[in-house]
Amino acid sequence: MKLGIFSKVYSNYELEIALHKINAQGMSTVQFNFANVGLASLPKEINQEIILQIKEAIINSGVSIAVISGTFNTLELNEEKKVENQQCFKNVVEAVAALAVPYVSISTGSLNQEDFWSSHPDNHTVRAWSLLLESLAWMLNIAKDNQVTLVFEPEQANVVSTAEDALKLLQDLDTPYLKVLYDAANLVTPQDHKDLLGKISKTLAALKEHIAIAHCKDAFVTEQKITFAPVGKGNLPIKEYLNELSKVYDGPVIMHGLAEEDVAHALNYLN
């Protein structure tokens, strides 16, 4: 497996400098965010100059881009904002194709209109599922037109929150342009606190054929709640997770949920 990191961890630097720093720390790939070139994560415009800047930084640093972030609330209810999201998402996918990156990461959204990374009591209703399928229909058309694959991440706060939800979504849509972004920290729950590795192994077994990208972040999991933490600073069995992951997957593993000052500790822990 190839170890990488979110490029946004180094967003205080010019892109090429950031990638050189990542390379110097022994990592060889990133999940890229357009914030690293001074744009919004979902930009209203991505000009050719930006594309060339990114290409040059990749070549000069030797750090590849495994996946590009294209997240927004797929359950957006404001029609004007929804139209804007469609155009901005199209911009991202077209840029991804121009950069020859295979994957765009997406969210399965939330009916929480203030923060789509936060839960809503109606996220697991028929309405929410229908809204998700409606959004994914046009998103997948854009992906197909550009020969790019979308990767979604089961998250507790989103519509797709379990391995079972993920398999249902893949079955409902039945397309080669949709795969899973696997993150163990987002699939365990407080109910799993006594057997975290058991839950991880179970979900990996269920999703193994569909995983295109994997994340690596840590968490403190107790009977009451989950609090995310930098790698090596929680109680998630990270090393065991990566060992189990390696049995079914050999692609990029992208660290996130940490600050730049946490990276050295995380790398020492993993090594």
PAZAPA-4460 file (N, C-alpha, C; in steps of 0.05 Angstrom, whole numbers, plus 32768, in hexadecimal, padded with zeros to 4 digits):
% residues 271
    n_x    n_y    n_z   ca_x   ca_y   ca_z    c_x    c_y    c_z   seq   type   mol
   8011   7FE8   8000   8000   8000   8000   8012   8019   8000     1      M     A
   8008   802D   7FF3   8016   8046   7FF0   800B   805B   8004     2      K     A
   801C   8065   8016   8013   8077   802B   8012   8094   8021     3      L     A
   7FFC   80A1   8027   7FF9   80BD   801F   7FEB   80CD   8034     4      G     A
   7FE3   80E6   802D   7FD8   80F8   8040   7FC6   810C   8032     5      I     A
   7FB4   8119   8040   7FA4   812F   8035   7FB7   8146   802E     6      F     A
   7FB5   8150   8016   7FC6   8168   800F   7FBF   8180   8021     7      S     A
   7FA6   8182   802A   7F9D   8199   803A   7FAC   819B   8054     8      K     A
   7FB9   8185   805E   7FC9   8187   8076   7FE0   819B   8072     9      V     A
   7FE8   819F   8059   7FFE   81B1   8052   7FF4   81C9   8042    10      Y     A
   7FDC   81D2   8048   7FD0   81E7   8037   7FDC   8203   803D    11      S     A
   7FEE   8205   8051   7FFB   821F   8056   8013   8224   8043    12      N     A
   8019   8210   8032   8030   8213   8020   8027   8214   8003    13      Y     A
   8038   821E   7FF2   8033   821B   7FD5   8032   81FD   7FCF    14      E     A
   8023   81F6   7FBB   801E   81DA   7FB6   8038   81CA   7FB2    15      L     A
   804A   81D3   7FA2   8062   81C3   7F9D   8073   81C0   7FB6    16      E     A
   8074   81D5   7FC6   8083   81D3   7FE0   8075   81BE   7FF2    17      I     A
   805A   81BF   7FF3   804B   81AC   8003   8051   818F   7FFA    18      A     A
   8051   818A   7FE0   8056   816F   7FD6   8073   8166   7FDC    19      L     A
   8086   8179   7FDA   80A2   8172   7FE1   80A4   816A   7FFF    20      H     A
   8096   8179   8010   8096   8172   802C   808A   8157   8031    21      K     A
   8075   8150   8023   8068   8136   8026   807B   8120   801D    22      I     A
   8088   8125   8006   809C   8112   7FFC   80B3   810E   800F    23      N     A
   80BC   8124   801B   80D3   8122   802E   80CC   8112   8047    24      A     A
   80B3   8111   804D   80AA   8101   8065   80A5   80E4   805E    25      Q     A
   80A9   80DD   8045   80A7   80C1   803E   808C   80B8   8033    26      G     A
   807B   80CC   802D   8061   80C6   8021   8062   80CC   8003    27      M     A
   8052   80BD   7FF3   8055   80BF   7FD6   803C   80C6   7FC7    28      S     A
   8026   80CB   7FD6   800D   80D2   7FC8   7FFB   80E3   7FDA    29      T     A
   7FE7   80F0   7FCE   7FD6   8101   7FDE   7FB9   80FE   7FD5    30      V     A
   7FA7   8106   7FE7   7F8B   810D   7FDF   7F8C   812B   7FDC    31      Q     A
   7F88   8134   7FC3   7F8C   8150   7FBD   7F73   8160   7FC1    32      F     A
   7F76   8179   7FCA   7F60   818B   7FCD   7F68   81A5   7FC0    33      N     A
   7F56   81B1   7FB1   7F5C   81CA   7FA2   7F63   81E1   7FB5    34      F     A
   7F5E   81DE   7FCF   7F67   81F3   7FE2   7F85   81F7   7FE0    35      A     A
   7F94   81E2   7FD8   7FB1   81E4   7FD6   7FBB   81F6   7FBF    36      N     A
   7FA8   81FE   7FAE   7FB0   8211   7F99   7F9F   822A   7F9B    37      V     A
   7F95   822F   7FB4   7F88   8248   7FB9   7F6B   824A   7FB0    38      G     A
   7F5F   8233   7FAA   7F43   8233   7FA1   7F31   8226   7FB7    39      L     A
   7F17   8228   7FB3   7F04   821A   7FC4   7F07   81FC   7FBE    40      A     A
   7EFF   81EB   7FD1   7F01   81CE   7FCD   7EF0   81C6   7FB5    41      S     A
   7EDA   81D4   7FB0   7EC9   81D0   7F99   7EC9   81EA   7F89    42      L     A
   7EDD   81EE   7F77   7EE1   8209   7F6B   7ECC   8210   7F56    43      P     A
   7EC7   822A   7F54   7EB5   8233   7F3F   7EC3   8234   7F24    44      K     A
   7EDD   8235   7F25   7EED   8234   7F0C   7F08   8228   7F12    45      E     A
   7F12   8217   7EFF   7F2D   820C   7F01   7F39   8210   7EE6    46      I     A
   7F4B   8224   7EE4   7F56   822A   7EC9   7F6E   8219   7EC3    47      N     A
   7F76   821A   7EAA   7F8C   820A   7EA0   7FA6   820F   7EAE    48      Q     A
   7FAA   8228   7EB7   7FC3   822F   7EC5   7FC5   821F   7EDF    49      E     A
   7FAE   821B   7EED   7FAE   820C   7F06   7FB4   81EE   7F00    50      I     A
   7FA8   81E4   7EEB   7FAE   81C8   7EE3   7FCB   81C4   7EDE    51      I     A
   7FD7   81D6   7ED0   7FF4   81D4   7EC9   8005   81D7   7EE2    52      L     A
   7FFD   81E8   7EF5   800B   81EB   7F0E   800B   81D1   7F1E    53      Q     A
   7FF4   81C4   7F1F   7FF2   81AB   7F2D   8003   8195   7F20    54      I     A
   8002   8194   7F06   8011   8180   7EF7   802F   8183   7EFC    55      K     A
   8038   819C   7EFC   8055   81A2   7F00   805D   819A   7F1C    56      E     A
   804C   81A0   7F30   8052   819A   7F4C   8054   817C   7F50    57      A     A
   8043   816D   7F42   8044   814F   7F44   805E   8145   7F38    58      I     A
   8065   814F   7F21   807D   8145   7F13   8096   814C   7F24    59      I     A
   8098   8165   7F2E   80B0   816E   7F3C   80B3   8162   7F57    60      N     A
   809D   815A   7F64   809E   814F   7F7F   809F   8131   7F80    61      S     A
   8095   8124   7F6B   8094   8107   7F6C   807D   80FC   7F7C    62      G     A
   806B   810E   7F85   8053   8105   7F95   803B   8104   7F82    63      V     A
   802E   80EE   7F82   8016   80EB   7F70   7FFD   80F4   7F7E    64      S     A
   7FE8   80F7   7F6F   7FCD   80FD   7F7A   7FBC   80E3   7F76    65      I     A
   7FB4   80D8   7F8C   7FA4   80BF   7F8C   7F86   80C5   7F87    66      A     A
   7F7D   80DB   7F92   7F60   80E2   7F91   7F5E   80FF   7F96    67      V     A
   7F49   810C   7F8B   7F45   8128   7F8F   7F2A   812C   7F9D    68      I     A
   7F29   813E   7FB1   7F11   8143   7FC0   7EFD   8152   7FB0    69      S     A
   7EE4   8148   7FAF   7ECF   8156   7FA1   7EB5   8156   7FB2    70      G     A
   7EB8   8158   7FCC   7EA2   8155   7FDE   7E90   816E   7FE0    71      T     A
   7E76   8169   7FE2   7E63   817E   7FE8   7E4A   816F   7FF3    72      F     A
   7E36   817D   7FFB   7E1E   8170   8006   7E0D   8165   7FEF    73      N     A
   7E0D   814B   7FEB   7DFD   8140   7FD5   7DDF   8141   7FDC    74      T     A
   7DD8   8149   7FF5   7DBD   814C   7FFC   7DB6   816A   8000    75      L     A
   7DC3   817B   7FF0   7DBD   8197   7FF0   7DA0   819C   7FE7    76      E     A
   7D92   81AC   7FF7   7D75   81B1   7FF1   7D70   81CC   7FE4    77      L     A
   7D83   81DE   7FE5   7D81   81F8   7FD8   7D87   81F5   7FBA    78      N     A
   7D73   81FB   7FA9   7D76   81F6   7F8C   7D8C   8206   7F80    79      E     A
   7D8F   821F   7F88   7DA5   8230   7F7D   7DC0   8225   7F84    80      E     A
   7DC3   821C   7F9D   7DDC   8211   7FA6   7DE1   81F6   7F98    81      K     A
   7DCC   81E7   7F93   7DCF   81CD   7F86   7DDA   81D1   7F69    82      K     A
   7DD0   81E4   7F5B   7DD9   81EA   7F40   7DF6   81F2   7F40    83      V     A
   7DFE   8203   7F54   7E1A   820B   7F57   7E2B   81F3   7F5D    84      E     A
   7E22   81E1   7F6E   7E32   81C9   7F75   7E36   81B8   7F5C    85      N     A
   7E22   81B6   7F4B   7E25   81A6   7F33   7E3B   81B0   7F21    86      Q     A
   7E3B   81CA   7F1D   7E50   81D6   7F0B   7E6B   81D4   7F18    87      Q     A
   7E6D   81D9   7F32   7E87   81D7   7F3F   7E92   81BB   7F40    88      C     A
   7E80   81A8   7F44   7E88   818C   7F44   7E91   8183   7F28    89      F     A
   7E84   818D   7F14   7E8C   8187   7EF8   7EA8   8192   7EF3    90      K     A
   7EAE   81AA   7EFE   7EC9   81B6   7EFB   7EDE   81A3   7F07    91      N     A
   7ED8   8199   7F1F   7EEB   8187   7F2D   7EEF   816E   7F1D    92      V     A
   7EDA   8161   7F14   7EDD   8148   7F05   7EED   814C   7EEB    93      V     A
   7EE7   8162   7EDD   7EF6   8168   7EC4   7F14   816C   7ECA    94      E     A
   7F19   817A   7EE1   7F35   817E   7EE8   7F43   8164   7EF0    95      A     A
   7F34   8153   7EFE   7F3F   8138   7F05   7F46   8128   7EEC    96      V     A
   7F35   8129   7ED8   7F3B   811C   7EBF   7F53   8128   7EB1    97      A     A
   7F55   8142   7EB1   7F6C   8150   7EA5   7F86   8149   7EB3    98      A     A
   7F85   8143   7ECD   7F9D   813C   7EDD   7FA2   811E   7EDD    99      L     A
   7F91   810E   7ECF   7F93   80F1   7ECD   7F93   80E4   7EE9   100      A     A
   7F82   80EF   7EFB   7F7E   80E4   7F15   7F64   80D2   7F13   101      V     A
   7F64   80BA   7F1E   7F4E   80A8   7F19   7F35   80AD   7F2A   102      P     A
   7F38   80BA   7F42   7F22   80BB   7F55   7F1B   80D7   7F5F   103      Y     A
   7F02   80DC   7F64   7EF8   80F3   7F72   7EE9   80EA   7F8A   104      V     A
   7EF0   80F5   7FA2   7EE2   80ED   7FBA   7EC9   80FE   7FBE   105      S     A
   7EB3   80F1   7FC6   7E9A   80FF   7FCA   7E8E   80F7   7FE5   106      I     A
   7E7A   8107   7FED   7E6B   8101   8006   7E4F   80F7   7FFE   107      S     A
   7E43   80E6   800F   7E28   80DE   800A   7E14   80F1   8018   108      T     A
   7E1E   8106   8024   7E0D   811C   802D   7DFD   8118   8046   109      G     A
   7DF1   812E   804E   7DE0   812E   8066   7DC9   8142   8062   110      S     A
   7DB2   813D   806E   7D9D   8151   806E   7DA2   8168   8081   111      L     A
   7DB8   8167   8090   7DC1   817E   809F   7DCC   8192   808C   112      N     A
   7DBE   81A8   8087   7DC5   81BB   8073   7DDA   81CF   807C   113      Q     A
   7DE0   81CF   8096   7DF5   81E1   80A0   7E10   81D4   809D   114      E     A
   7E12   81BA   80A0   7E2B   81AC   80A0   7E27   818F   8097   115      D     A
   7E2F   8188   807E   7E2A   816E   8074   7E3C   8158   8080   116      F     A
   7E4E   8160   8091   7E5D   814B   80A0   7E50   8146   80BC   117      W     A
   7E38   8152   80C0   7E2A   814D   80D9   7E10   813E   80D3   118      S     A
   7E07   812F   80E6   7DF0   811D   80E2   7DD5   812C   80E2   119      S     A
   7DC1   811E   80D9   7DA5   8129   80DA   7D93   8111   80DF   120      H     A
   7D7E   8115   80EF   7D6D   80FE   80F6   7D5F   80F0   80DE   121      P     A
   7D5E   80FE   80C7   7D50   80F3   80AF   7D64   80E9   809A   122      D     A
   7D7D   80E6   80A1   7D91   80DD   808D   7D8C   80C0   8083   123      N     A
   7D7E   80B1   8093   7D7A   8095   808B   7D5D   808F   8083   124      H     A
   7D51   80A3   8076   7D36   80A0   806D   7D35   809B   804F   125      T     A
   7D1E   8093   8045   7D1B   808F   8028   7D20   80A9   8019   126      V     A
   7D17   80C0   8024   7D1C   80DA   8017   7D39   80DF   8014   127      R     A
   7D49   80DB   8029   7D66   80E0   8028   7D73   80CF   8012   128      A     A
   7D6B   80B5   8012   7D77   80A3   7FFE   7D70   80AC   7FE2   129      W     A
   7D57   80B4   7FDE   7D4F   80BE   7FC3   7D5E   80D6   7FBA   130      S     A
   7D62   80E9   7FCD   7D71   8101   7FC7   7D8E   80FA   7FBF   131      L     A
   7D9A   80E7   7FCE   7DB5   80DE   7FC8   7DB7   80D2   7FAC   132      L     A
   7DA4   80C0   7FA5   7DA4   80B4   7F8B   7DA0   80C8   7F75   133      L     A
   7D90   80DC   7F7A   7D8B   80F2   7F67   7DA5   8101   7F61   134      E     A
   7DB4   8108   7F76   7DCD   8116   7F73   7DE2   8105   7F65   135      S     A
   7DE4   80EC   7F6D   7DF8   80DA   7F62   7DF2   80D4   7F44   136      L     A
   7DDA   80D6   7F3C   7DD3   80D2   7F1F   7DE2   80E6   7F0D   137      A     A
   7DE1   8100   7F14   7DEF   8113   7F03   7E0D   8113   7F09   138      W     A
   7E15   810D   7F21   7E31   810B   7F28   7E3F   80F5   7F18   139      M     A
   7E31   80DE   7F16   7E3C   80C7   7F08   7E3D   80CC   7EEA   140      L     A
   7E2A   80DB   7EE0   7E2B   80E2   7EC3   7E44   80F3   7EBD   141      N     A
   7E4A   8106   7ECE   7E62   8116   7ECB   7E7B   8104   7ECD   142      I     A
   7E7B   80F2   7EE0   7E92   80E1   7EE4   7E96   80CF   7ECB   143      A     A
   7E80   80C4   7EC1   7E82   80B2   7EAA   7E8C   80C2   7E91   144      K     A
   7E82   80DA   7E8E   7E8B   80EA   7E77   7EA9   80EF   7E78   145      D     A
   7EB4   80F0   7E90   7ED1   80F7   7E93   7EE1   80DE   7E9A   146      N     A
   7ED5   80C6   7E9B   7EE2   80AD   7EA2   7EF1   80AF   7EBC   147      Q     A
   7EE3   80BA   7ED0   7EED   80BD   7EEB   7EDA   80AD   7EFE   148      V     A
   7EE5   80A2   7F13   7ED5   8092   7F26   7ED1   80A2   7F40   149      T     A
   7EB8   80A2   7F4A   7EB2   80AF   7F63   7EB5   809B   7F7A   150      L     A
   7EC1   80A4   7F90   7EC4   8093   7FA7   7EB6   80A0   7FBF   151      V     A
   7EA4   8091   7FCB   7E95   809C   7FE2   7E9D   808E   7FFB   152      F     A
   7E9B   809C   8011   7EA4   8093   802B   7E8D   808F   803E   153      E     A
   7E87   8076   8047   7E73   8073   805C   7E7B   8082   8075   154      P     A
   7E69   8094   807E   7E6F   80A5   8096   7E56   80A5   80A8   155      E     A
   7E5B   80A5   80C2   7E44   80A3   80D5   7E31   80BA   80D2   156      Q     A
   7E3A   80D2   80CA   7E28   80E9   80C8   7E1A   80EB   80AD   157      A     A
   7E20   80DA   809A   7E15   80DC   807F   7E01   80C7   8079   158      N     A
   7DF4   80C9   8062   7DE0   80B6   805A   7DEB   809A   8059   159      V     A
   7E02   8097   804C   7E0F   807D   804C   7E22   807C   8064   160      V     A
   7E1A   806D   8078   7E29   806D   8091   7E34   8052   8099   161      S     A
   7E2C   803D   808B   7E35   8022   8091   7E3E   8013   8078   162      T     A
   7E4B   7FFC   807C   7E53   7FEC   8066   7E3A   7FE2   8057   163      A     A
   7E25   7FDC   8065   7E0C   7FD3   8059   7E00   7FE9   8047   164      E     A
   7E01   8002   8051   7DF7   8019   8040   7E08   801B   8027   165      D     A
   7E22   8018   802A   7E34   801A   8012   7E2E   8005   7FFE   166      A     A
   7E29   7FEC   8007   7E23   7FD7   7FF4   7E08   7FDB   7FE6   167      L     A
   7DF5   7FE6   7FF5   7DDA   7FEC   7FE9   7DDD   8002   7FD4   168      K     A
   7DED   8016   7FD9   7DF1   802C   7FC6   7DFE   8021   7FAC   169      L     A
   7E13   8011   7FB0   7E20   8005   7F98   7E0D   7FF4   7F88   170      L     A
   7DFC   7FE5   7F96   7DE9   7FD3   7F89   7DD4   7FE4   7F7A   171      Q     A
   7DCA   7FF9   7F87   7DB5   8009   7F7B   7DBE   8017   7F62   172      D     A
   7DD7   8020   7F62   7DE1   802F   7F4C   7DF0   801E   7F37   173      L     A
   7DFC   8008   7F3F   7E08   7FF5   7F2D   7E18   8002   7F16   174      D     A
   7E2E   800F   7F1D   7E3E   801D   7F0A   7E5C   801A   7F11   175      T     A
   7E6D   8017   7EFC   7E8A   8015   7F02   7E97   8030   7F0A   176      P     A
   7E87   8045   7F09   7E92   8060   7F10   7E8E   8068   7F2D   177      Y     A
   7E86   8054   7F3D   7E82   805A   7F5A   7E8F   8044   7F6A   178      L     A
   7EA1   804D   7F7D   7EB0   803A   7F8E   7EB0   8045   7FAB   179      K     A
   7EBC   8035   7FBD   7EBC   803C   7FD9   7ED7   8048   7FE1   180      V     A
   7ED6   805D   7FF2   7EED   8067   8000   7EEA   805D   801D   181      L     A
   7EFD   804C   8025   7EFA   803F   803E   7F0A   804D   8054   182      Y     A
   7EFD   8052   806B   7F0A   805E   8082   7EFF   8050   809B   183      D     A
   7F10   8040   80A8   7F07   8031   80BF   7EFB   8042   80D5   184      A     A
   7F07   805A   80D9   7EFE   806C   80EE   7EE1   8075   80EA   185      A     A
   7ED8   8075   80D2   7EBD   807E   80CC   7EA8   8068   80CD   186      N     A
   7EB1   804F   80CF   7E9E   8039   80CF   7E9A   802C   80EB   187      L     A
   7EAD   8031   80FD   7EA9   8027   8118   7E96   803A   8127   188      V     A
   7E87   802F   813B   7E75   803F   814B   7E7B   803A   8168   189      T     A
   7E6F   804A   817A   7E73   8045   8197   7E6B   8028   819F   190      P     A
   7E58   801D   8191   7E4F   8001   8197   7E65   7FED   8191   191      Q     A
   7E79   7FF5   8181   7E8F   7FE3   817A   7EA7   7FE5   818D   192      D     A
   7EA5   7FF5   81A2   7EBD   7FFD   81B1   7ECC   7FE5   81BD   193      H     A
   7EBE   7FCF   81C1   7ECC   7FB7   81CD   7ED9   7FA6   81B8   194      K     A
   7ED2   7FAA   819E   7EDE   7F99   8189   7EE1   7FAA   816F   195      D     A
   7EF2   7FBE   8170   7EF5   7FD0   815A   7F00   7FC1   8141   196      L     A
   7F14   7FB0   8146   7F20   7FA1   812F   7F0B   7F8E   8123   197      L     A
   7EFA   7F83   8133   7EE5   7F71   8129   7ED3   7F80   8115   198      G     A
   7ECB   7F99   811D   7EBA   7FA9   810B   7EC9   7FB0   80F2   199      K     A
   7EE2   7FB7   80F4   7EF2   7FBE   80DD   7EF5   7FA7   80CA   200      I     A
   7EFB   7F8F   80D5   7EFE   7F77   80C4   7EE4   7F70   80B6   201      S     A
   7ECE   7F73   80C4   7EB3   7F6D   80B9   7EAD   7F80   80A1   202      K     A
   7EB2   7F99   80A5   7EAB   7FAD   808F   7EBF   7FAA   8078   203      T     A
   7ED8   7FA4   807E   7EEB   7F9F   8068   7EE2   7F87   8057   204      L     A
   7ED9   7F72   8064   7ED0   7F5A   8056   7EB8   7F60   8044   205      A     A
   7EA7   7F72   804E   7E8F   7F78   803F   7E95   7F8A   8027   206      A     A
   7EA8   7F9C   802A   7EAD   7FB0   8015   7EC6   7FAB   8004   207      L     A
   7ED5   7F96   8009   7EEF   7F93   7FFD   7EF0   7F95   7FDF   208      K     A
   7EDB   7F8C   7FD2   7EDB   7F8C   7FB4   7ED6   7FA8   7FA9   209      E     A
   7ECE   7FBA   7FBA   7EC5   7FD5   7FB0   7ED8   7FEB   7FB9   210      H     A
   7EED   7FE5   7FC9   7EFE   7FFA   7FD3   7F12   8004   7FBE   211      I     A
   7F11   801F   7FB9   7F23   802B   7FA6   7F39   803C   7FB4   212      A     A
   7F32   8047   7FCA   7F45   8058   7FDA   7F40   8052   7FF7   213      I     A
   7F55   8054   8008   7F52   8050   8024   7F5D   8068   8034   214      A     A
   7F4F   806F   8049   7F59   8084   805B   7F64   8078   8075   215      H     A
   7F74   8087   8082   7F7F   807F   809C   7F7E   8096   80AF   216      C     A
   7F6B   8096   80C2   7F6A   80A9   80D8   7F64   809A   80F1   217      K     A
   7F6A   80A6   8107   7F67   8099   8121   7F4E   80A5   8130   218      D     A
   7F47   8098   8146   7F31   80A1   8156   7F32   8096   8172   219      A     A
   7F26   80A4   8185   7F21   8099   819F   7F04   808F   819F   220      F     A
   7F01   8075   81A2   7EE6   8069   81A2   7EE0   805F   81BE   221      V     A
   7ECA   806A   81C9   7EC1   8061   81E3   7EA4   8058   81E0   222      T     A
   7E99   804E   81F5   7E7D   8045   81F5   7E6A   805C   81F0   223      E     A
   7E73   8075   81F6   7E62   808C   81F3   7E64   809A   81D8   224      Q     A
   7E7D   809C   81CD   7E81   80AC   81B5   7E9B   80A6   81A7   225      K     A
   7E9E   80B1   818F   7EB7   80AF   8180   7EC2   80CB   817C   226      I     A
   7EDB   80CF   8182   7EE9   80E8   817E   7F01   80E3   816C   227      T     A
   7F02   80EF   8155   7F18   80EA   8142   7F32   80F6   814D   228      F     A
   7F48   80E9   8146   7F62   80F1   8150   7F77   80ED   813A   229      A     A
   7F8F   80FA   813D   7FA4   80F5   812A   7FAE   80D8   812C   230      P     A
   7FB8   80CE   8116   7FC1   80B2   8115   7FD6   80AD   812B   231      V     A
   7FD1   8097   813B   7FE3   8090   8151   7FDC   809D   816B   232      G     A
   7FC6   80AD   816B   7FBF   80BB   8184   7FA2   80B4   818D   233      K     A
   7F97   809F   8181   7F7C   8096   818A   7F7F   8079   8194   234      G     A
   7F68   806B   8194   7F69   804F   819D   7F5F   803C   8187   235      N     A
   7F5C   8047   816E   7F55   8035   8158   7F6D   8023   8152   236      L     A
   7F69   8009   814D   7F80   7FF7   8147   7F8A   7FFC   812A   237      P     A
   7F98   8012   8127   7FA0   801B   810C   7FB3   8007   80FE   238      I     A
   7FC7   7FFD   810C   7FD9   7FEA   8100   7FCB   7FD1   80F7   239      K     A
   7FBA   7FC7   8109   7FAA   7FAF   8102   7F97   7FB4   80EB   240      E     A
   7F8B   7FCC   80EB   7F7A   7FD4   80D4   7F89   7FD3   80BA   241      Y     A
   7FA1   7FDF   80BA   7FB0   7FE0   80A1   7FB9   7FC4   8098   242      L     A
   7FBF   7FB3   80AC   7FC5   7F97   80A6   7FAD   7F88   8099   243      N     A
   7F96   7F8C   80A4   7F7E   7F80   8099   7F78   7F8C   807D   244      E     A
   7F7B   7FA6   807B   7F76   7FB4   8061   7F88   7FA9   804C   245      L     A
   7FA2   7FA3   8053   7FB5   7F9A   803F   7FAE   7F7F   8033   246      S     A
   7F9D   7F70   8041   7F95   7F56   8037   7F81   7F58   8020   247      K     A
   7F74   7F6F   801D   7F5F   7F72   8009   7F63   7F8A   7FF6   248      V     A
   7F79   7F99   7FFC   7F7C   7FB3   7FEE   7F9A   7FBA   7FED   249      Y     A
   7FA3   7FC4   7FD7   7FC0   7FCC   7FD5   7FC4   7FE8   7FC9   250      D     A
   7FAF   7FF9   7FCB   7FB1   8014   7FC0   7FBA   8028   7FD5   251      G     A
   7FB6   8042   7FCE   7FBE   8058   7FE0   7FAF   8058   7FFB   252      P     A
   7FBE   805E   8010   7FB2   8061   802B   7FB8   807E   8033   253      V     A
   7FA3   808E   8036   7FA6   80AB   8039   7FA0   80B3   8056   254      I     A
   7FB4   80BE   8064   7FB1   80C7   807F   7FA2   80E2   807F   255      M     A
   7F90   80E6   8093   7F84   8100   8097   7F7A   8102   80B4   256      H     A
   7F6E   8118   80BA   7F65   811D   80D6   7F7C   8124   80E8   257      G     A
   7F91   8130   80DC   7FA8   8138   80EC   7FB3   8152   80E1   258      L     A
   7FC3   8160   80F2   7FD0   8178   80EA   7FED   8172   80E1   259      A     A
   7FFA   8185   80D5   8015   8181   80CC   8028   8179   80E3   260      E     A
   8024   8184   80FA   8035   817E   8111   8030   8161   811B   261      E     A
   801B   8155   8113   8015   8139   811B   8021   8124   8109   262      D     A
   802A   812D   80F1   8032   811A   80DC   804A   8109   80E5   263      V     A
   805E   8115   80F0   8076   8105   80F8   806F   80EF   810C   264      A     A
   805E   80F6   811F   8055   80E2   8133   8046   80CB   8125   265      H     A
   8034   80D3   8113   8024   80BF   8105   8036   80AC   80F5   266      A     A
   804A   80B7   80E7   805C   80A6   80D7   806D   8094   80E9   267      L     A
   8076   809F   80FF   8086   808E   8112   8074   8077   811C   268      N     A
   805B   807D   8123   8049   8069   812D   8044   8053   8118   269      Y     A
   8040   805B   80FF   803B   8047   80EA   8053   8037   80E3   270      L     A
   806B   8043   80E7   8083   8034   80E0   808E   8023   80F7   271      N     A
***
